[in-house]
Amino acid sequence: MGRTASLLIAVVLILLAFGIVMLASTSAAAASARGAGPLLYVQRQAVWILIGAVLAFLAARLDYHWWGRTPVPVVLVGISYVLLSLVLVTGVMAKGSVRWLRFGWFGFQPSELARFAVIVFIAWWMSRVRRRMADFWWGLMLPAAVTGGIVLLVFVEPDFGSSMMIASLVLLMLFLGGARLLYLGAGAVVGSGLFSLAILQNPERMRRIMAFLNPEKYARSEAFQLVNAIYAFVVGGATGAGLGESIQKQYYLPEAHTDFIFAIIGEELGLLGSLLVLVLYAVLFLLGARIASRAADRFGRLLGWGIVLSLTVQALVNIAVVTGCLPTKGLPLPFVSYGGSNMVMSLVMIGVLTNIALSAGSGGGRGILRDAMREV
């Protein structure tokens, strides 16, 4: 599994390098609007990558079984509850939502930690109650009750995209862990109904849904970014307008360096560049799936699958939003979009996945980074 881990790290390094290049291209206008130099966001992203890389290295060296030792999963969930509750009380407002905690110059989005905490908790829970996973209470209600509070706290920030991601991860992991399809289906129906009811009672969310269904009508309001993102792909064509030559990032896509960076990839690098990104995420999924399926034990398999699904489903949702296949969610493109909390937690999860891979083989972690650089 050492080679699989090396390939995984190599793919992540390629995505990081690609993201830095695209961030340099897309963020200059946003930096200038703040009266800063054109590389402001690139420099900040480099700091986040460095922090994430250090934590990923430590996670790769730490035996993944540590995450499954009682009370670590419970403590992680407890910390997530505390931080998410603090967001609602003392959080920082940004773009119409209160999602951030700020400590001096340092800002953190607790929902990113909460997602990882949920993955660890569900993997731990399903490992402990393996023989009871087909039971309604043990296999669905108890884990759903623990994680459902996190989903609710994230939802009321409001962060519809992250709450949906966490809820979907819980259902997918419970399915992989052996919960009965009948119970999961019922849970999905009830959850979807509650989400739909919340949307119907919120005029802003309803406008977003209507804008998704009829973007032309809302082209100058709620669908402004979506329409211009689609136009960016049209302008890019097969080979793109050229790196740094995007027009949309200058005037029409305020989130060009964050949630909608994939649209600028399509405009500047064309269909070929967009397909390259899709291929990289597909390879990331295949390598992660290989690691998860060959883990040394049930906890490792479930933890690995949770991490793989978290990263790749988020990437697919981001791309689906930018291409008009899903309503706007506000989820970044992993390893590519600008954003500190998501970048750090994504790299930490890669570190954990690397340890799962190394633990399944006979070799240790020596030379793993060197081998990854060779793959690049």
C-alpha positions as CSV (number, residue, x, y, z in Angstrom):
1,M,0.0,0.0,0.0
2,G,3.0,2.3,0.2
3,R,2.8,3.0,-3.6
4,T,-0.9,3.8,-3.3
5,A,-0.1,6.2,-0.5
6,S,2.6,7.8,-2.6
7,L,0.3,8.2,-5.6
8,L,-2.4,9.7,-3.3
9,I,0.0,12.3,-2.0
10,A,1.2,13.0,-5.6
11,V,-2.3,13.7,-6.7
12,V,-2.9,16.0,-3.8
13,L,0.4,17.8,-4.5
14,I,-0.7,18.3,-8.1
15,L,-4.0,19.7,-7.1
16,L,-2.3,22.0,-4.6
17,A,0.1,23.3,-7.2
18,F,-2.7,23.7,-9.7
19,G,-4.8,25.5,-7.1
20,I,-1.9,28.0,-6.4
21,V,-1.5,28.8,-10.1
22,M,-5.3,29.3,-10.5
23,L,-5.5,31.3,-7.3
24,A,-2.7,33.6,-8.6
25,S,-4.8,34.1,-11.8
26,T,-8.2,34.5,-10.1
27,S,-7.6,36.5,-6.9
28,A,-5.6,39.5,-8.2
29,A,-8.8,41.5,-8.8
30,A,-10.3,40.7,-5.4
31,A,-7.0,41.6,-3.7
32,S,-6.8,44.9,-5.6
33,A,-10.3,45.8,-4.5
34,R,-9.1,45.6,-0.9
35,G,-6.1,47.8,-1.7
36,A,-3.6,45.0,-1.3
37,G,-1.0,43.5,-3.7
38,P,-2.1,41.0,-6.3
39,L,-0.6,38.0,-4.4
40,L,-2.4,38.6,-1.1
41,Y,-4.6,35.5,-1.3
42,V,-1.8,33.4,-2.8
43,Q,0.4,34.3,0.2
44,R,-2.4,33.5,2.7
45,Q,-3.2,30.2,1.0
46,A,0.5,29.3,1.1
47,V,0.4,29.8,4.9
48,W,-2.7,27.6,5.2
49,I,-1.1,24.9,3.0
50,L,2.0,24.9,5.2
51,I,0.0,24.6,8.4
52,G,-2.1,21.8,6.8
53,A,1.0,20.0,5.5
54,V,2.5,20.0,9.0
55,L,-0.7,18.7,10.6
56,A,-1.1,16.1,7.7
57,F,2.5,14.9,8.4
58,L,1.7,14.4,12.0
59,A,-1.6,12.7,11.2
60,A,0.2,10.4,8.8
61,R,2.6,9.4,11.6
62,L,-0.1,8.9,14.2
63,D,-1.6,5.4,14.3
64,Y,-5.2,5.9,13.0
65,H,-6.5,3.6,15.7
66,W,-5.9,6.5,18.1
67,W,-8.9,8.3,16.5
68,G,-11.1,5.3,17.5
69,R,-10.0,5.1,21.1
70,T,-12.6,6.0,23.6
71,P,-13.2,8.9,24.3
72,V,-11.5,10.6,21.3
73,P,-14.6,10.4,19.0
74,V,-16.9,11.6,21.7
75,V,-14.6,14.4,22.6
76,L,-14.3,15.5,18.9
77,V,-18.1,15.6,18.7
78,G,-18.3,17.5,22.0
79,I,-15.8,20.1,20.8
80,S,-17.7,20.5,17.6
81,Y,-21.0,21.1,19.5
82,V,-19.2,23.8,21.7
83,L,-17.6,25.6,18.7
84,L,-20.7,25.5,16.6
85,S,-22.8,26.9,19.5
86,L,-20.2,29.6,20.0
87,V,-20.6,30.5,16.3
88,L,-24.2,31.3,16.9
89,V,-23.4,33.5,19.9
90,T,-20.1,35.2,19.0
91,G,-19.5,34.3,15.4
92,V,-18.4,36.7,12.6
93,M,-20.9,37.6,10.0
94,A,-19.7,37.1,6.4
95,K,-21.8,37.0,3.2
96,G,-25.1,36.8,5.0
97,S,-24.1,33.9,7.3
98,V,-22.4,33.5,10.7
99,R,-20.0,30.7,10.1
100,W,-16.7,31.9,11.6
101,L,-15.0,32.2,14.9
102,R,-12.3,34.8,15.0
103,F,-9.4,34.8,17.5
104,G,-7.4,37.9,16.7
105,W,-6.0,37.6,13.1
106,F,-7.0,33.9,13.1
107,G,-10.4,32.9,11.7
108,F,-11.8,29.3,11.8
109,Q,-14.9,27.6,10.4
110,P,-16.0,25.0,13.0
111,S,-18.2,23.2,10.5
112,E,-15.0,21.9,8.8
113,L,-13.9,20.3,12.1
114,A,-17.4,19.1,12.7
115,R,-17.4,17.1,9.4
116,F,-14.3,15.3,10.4
117,A,-15.6,14.7,13.9
118,V,-18.7,13.1,12.4
119,I,-16.7,10.8,10.2
120,V,-14.6,9.6,13.1
121,F,-17.6,9.2,15.4
122,I,-19.7,7.2,12.9
123,A,-16.7,5.0,12.0
124,W,-16.1,4.4,15.7
125,W,-19.7,3.8,16.5
126,M,-20.2,1.2,13.7
127,S,-17.1,-0.6,14.8
128,R,-18.4,-0.9,18.3
129,V,-21.9,-2.0,17.5
130,R,-21.1,-4.1,14.4
131,R,-23.5,-6.9,15.3
132,R,-26.4,-4.4,16.0
133,M,-26.1,-2.3,12.8
134,A,-29.3,-3.9,11.4
135,D,-31.2,-2.7,14.5
136,F,-33.3,0.4,14.1
137,W,-32.1,2.1,17.3
138,W,-28.4,1.1,17.3
139,G,-28.0,1.3,13.5
140,L,-29.8,4.5,12.8
141,M,-31.5,6.5,15.6
142,L,-28.6,6.7,18.1
143,P,-25.9,7.8,15.7
144,A,-28.3,10.0,13.8
145,A,-29.4,11.7,17.1
146,V,-25.7,12.4,18.0
147,T,-24.8,13.8,14.6
148,G,-28.2,15.3,13.9
149,G,-27.5,18.1,16.4
150,I,-24.4,19.0,14.5
151,V,-26.3,19.1,11.2
152,L,-28.9,21.4,12.9
153,L,-26.3,23.8,14.3
154,V,-24.6,24.1,10.9
155,F,-27.9,24.6,9.1
156,V,-29.0,27.5,11.3
157,E,-25.8,29.5,10.8
158,P,-27.1,29.2,8.0
159,D,-24.8,26.9,6.0
160,F,-27.2,24.8,3.9
161,G,-24.4,23.2,1.8
162,S,-22.3,22.0,4.7
163,S,-25.3,20.7,6.6
164,M,-26.4,18.7,3.6
165,M,-22.9,17.4,3.1
166,I,-22.7,16.2,6.8
167,A,-26.1,14.6,6.7
168,S,-25.3,12.8,3.4
169,L,-22.0,11.6,4.8
170,V,-23.8,10.1,7.8
171,L,-26.3,8.2,5.6
172,L,-23.5,7.0,3.2
173,M,-21.3,5.7,6.1
174,L,-24.3,4.0,7.8
175,F,-25.0,2.3,4.6
176,L,-21.4,1.1,4.2
177,G,-21.5,0.0,7.8
178,G,-24.5,-2.3,7.3
179,A,-27.5,-0.3,8.4
180,R,-30.8,-1.6,6.9
181,L,-31.8,0.1,3.6
182,L,-35.3,0.4,4.8
183,Y,-34.3,2.5,7.8
184,L,-31.8,4.6,5.9
185,G,-34.5,5.3,3.2
186,A,-37.0,6.3,5.8
187,G,-34.3,8.5,7.4
188,A,-33.5,10.1,4.1
189,V,-37.1,10.8,3.4
190,V,-37.7,12.4,6.8
191,G,-34.4,14.4,6.5
192,S,-35.3,15.6,3.0
193,G,-38.7,16.6,4.2
194,L,-37.3,18.7,7.1
195,F,-34.8,20.4,4.8
196,S,-37.5,21.1,2.2
197,L,-39.8,22.6,4.9
198,A,-37.0,24.8,6.2
199,I,-36.3,26.0,2.6
200,L,-40.0,26.7,2.0
201,Q,-40.1,28.9,5.1
202,N,-37.1,30.9,4.1
203,P,-37.7,33.4,1.3
204,E,-34.0,33.8,0.5
205,R,-33.5,30.1,0.1
206,M,-36.7,29.9,-2.0
207,R,-35.3,32.6,-4.3
208,R,-32.1,30.6,-4.8
209,I,-34.2,27.5,-5.7
210,M,-36.2,29.6,-8.2
211,A,-33.1,31.1,-9.6
212,F,-31.7,27.6,-10.1
213,L,-34.8,26.5,-11.9
214,N,-35.1,29.7,-14.0
215,P,-31.7,31.3,-14.1
216,E,-32.6,33.6,-17.1
217,K,-35.3,35.3,-15.0
218,Y,-32.9,35.9,-12.1
219,A,-29.8,36.6,-14.2
220,R,-29.3,40.0,-12.5
221,S,-30.0,38.9,-9.0
222,E,-29.8,35.4,-7.4
223,A,-28.6,33.7,-10.5
224,F,-26.0,36.3,-11.4
225,Q,-23.0,34.1,-10.5
226,L,-24.5,31.0,-12.1
227,V,-25.3,32.7,-15.4
228,N,-21.8,34.2,-15.6
229,A,-20.2,30.9,-14.6
230,I,-21.9,29.2,-17.5
231,Y,-20.9,32.0,-19.8
232,A,-17.3,31.5,-18.6
233,F,-17.4,27.9,-19.9
234,V,-18.9,29.0,-23.2
235,V,-16.1,31.6,-23.6
236,G,-13.4,29.0,-22.7
237,G,-14.5,26.5,-25.3
238,A,-12.2,23.5,-25.8
239,T,-8.8,25.0,-25.1
240,G,-9.6,28.2,-23.1
241,A,-8.8,31.9,-23.4
242,G,-5.4,31.4,-21.8
243,L,-4.1,31.5,-18.3
244,G,-4.8,34.9,-16.7
245,E,-7.0,36.0,-19.6
246,S,-10.4,35.6,-17.9
247,I,-12.9,38.5,-18.2
248,Q,-15.4,37.0,-15.9
249,K,-13.2,37.2,-12.8
250,Q,-12.7,40.9,-13.3
251,Y,-16.3,42.0,-13.2
252,Y,-18.8,39.2,-13.0
253,L,-17.8,36.5,-10.5
254,P,-17.1,37.9,-7.0
255,E,-16.3,34.4,-5.8
256,A,-13.9,33.6,-8.6
257,H,-11.1,32.6,-6.3
258,T,-13.3,30.6,-3.9
259,D,-16.5,28.7,-4.7
260,F,-16.6,29.5,-8.4
261,I,-12.9,28.9,-9.2
262,F,-13.9,26.0,-11.4
263,A,-15.7,28.4,-13.8
264,I,-12.5,30.4,-14.3
265,I,-10.6,27.1,-14.9
266,G,-13.1,26.4,-17.7
267,E,-12.7,29.9,-19.1
268,E,-8.9,30.1,-19.0
269,L,-8.0,26.5,-19.7
270,G,-11.1,25.3,-21.5
271,L,-12.7,21.9,-21.6
272,L,-9.3,20.2,-21.5
273,G,-8.4,22.0,-18.3
274,S,-11.8,21.2,-16.7
275,L,-11.5,17.5,-17.7
276,L,-8.0,17.4,-16.1
277,V,-9.4,18.5,-12.8
278,L,-12.2,15.9,-13.0
279,V,-9.6,13.2,-13.8
280,L,-7.5,14.2,-10.8
281,Y,-10.5,13.9,-8.5
282,A,-11.4,10.6,-10.1
283,V,-7.9,9.3,-9.4
284,L,-8.1,10.6,-5.9
285,F,-11.3,8.7,-5.3
286,L,-10.0,5.5,-6.8
287,L,-6.8,5.6,-4.7
288,G,-8.7,6.5,-1.6
289,A,-11.3,3.7,-2.3
290,R,-8.4,1.3,-2.7
291,I,-6.9,2.3,0.6
292,A,-10.2,2.2,2.5
293,S,-11.2,-1.2,1.1
294,R,-7.9,-2.7,2.0
295,A,-7.6,-1.2,5.5
296,A,-6.4,-3.5,8.3
297,D,-9.7,-3.5,10.2
298,R,-13.3,-2.4,10.1
299,F,-12.6,1.0,11.8
300,G,-9.9,1.8,9.2
301,R,-12.2,0.8,6.3
302,L,-15.1,3.0,7.6
303,L,-12.8,5.9,8.5
304,G,-11.1,5.7,5.1
305,W,-14.4,5.6,3.2
306,G,-15.7,8.5,5.2
307,I,-12.7,10.6,4.3
308,V,-12.8,9.6,0.6
309,L,-16.5,10.4,0.3
310,S,-16.1,13.7,2.1
311,L,-13.4,15.0,-0.2
312,T,-14.8,13.7,-3.5
313,V,-18.5,14.3,-2.9
314,Q,-17.6,17.9,-2.0
315,A,-15.7,18.3,-5.2
316,L,-18.6,16.9,-7.2
317,V,-21.1,19.1,-5.5
318,N,-18.9,22.2,-6.1
319,I,-18.5,21.3,-9.8
320,A,-22.2,20.5,-10.1
321,V,-23.1,23.9,-8.6
322,V,-20.8,25.8,-10.9
323,T,-22.1,24.0,-14.0
324,G,-25.7,24.6,-13.0
325,C,-26.6,21.1,-12.0
326,L,-27.3,21.9,-8.4
327,P,-28.5,25.1,-6.6
328,T,-25.8,27.3,-5.1
329,K,-24.3,25.7,-2.0
330,G,-21.2,27.6,-1.0
331,L,-18.8,24.7,-0.9
332,P,-15.2,25.2,-1.9
333,L,-13.3,22.9,-4.4
334,P,-11.0,20.8,-2.2
335,F,-7.2,21.7,-2.5
336,V,-8.0,24.3,-5.2
337,S,-10.3,27.0,-3.9
338,Y,-9.1,29.7,-1.5
339,G,-9.9,28.9,2.1
340,G,-8.0,28.1,5.2
341,S,-10.3,25.9,7.3
342,N,-11.2,23.7,4.5
343,M,-7.7,23.4,3.2
344,V,-6.2,22.5,6.6
345,M,-8.9,19.9,7.4
346,S,-8.7,18.4,3.9
347,L,-4.9,17.9,4.3
348,V,-5.4,16.5,7.8
349,M,-7.8,13.9,6.4
350,I,-5.3,13.0,3.7
351,G,-2.8,12.5,6.5
352,V,-5.1,10.1,8.3
353,L,-5.8,8.3,5.0
354,T,-2.1,7.9,4.4
355,N,-1.6,6.3,7.8
356,I,-4.5,3.9,7.0
357,A,-2.6,2.9,3.8
358,L,0.7,2.5,5.5
359,S,-0.8,0.5,8.4
360,A,-2.3,-2.0,5.9
361,G,1.2,-2.7,4.4
362,S,4.3,-4.1,5.9
363,G,6.4,-1.0,5.4
364,G,6.5,2.2,7.4
365,G,6.3,5.7,6.2
366,R,9.9,6.3,5.3
367,G,10.5,7.7,1.9
368,I,6.8,8.2,1.3
369,L,7.1,11.9,0.4
370,R,10.2,11.2,-1.7
371,D,8.2,8.6,-3.6
372,A,5.3,10.9,-4.0
373,M,7.6,13.6,-5.6
374,R,8.8,11.0,-8.0
375,E,5.3,10.3,-9.0
376,V,4.7,14.0,-9.6
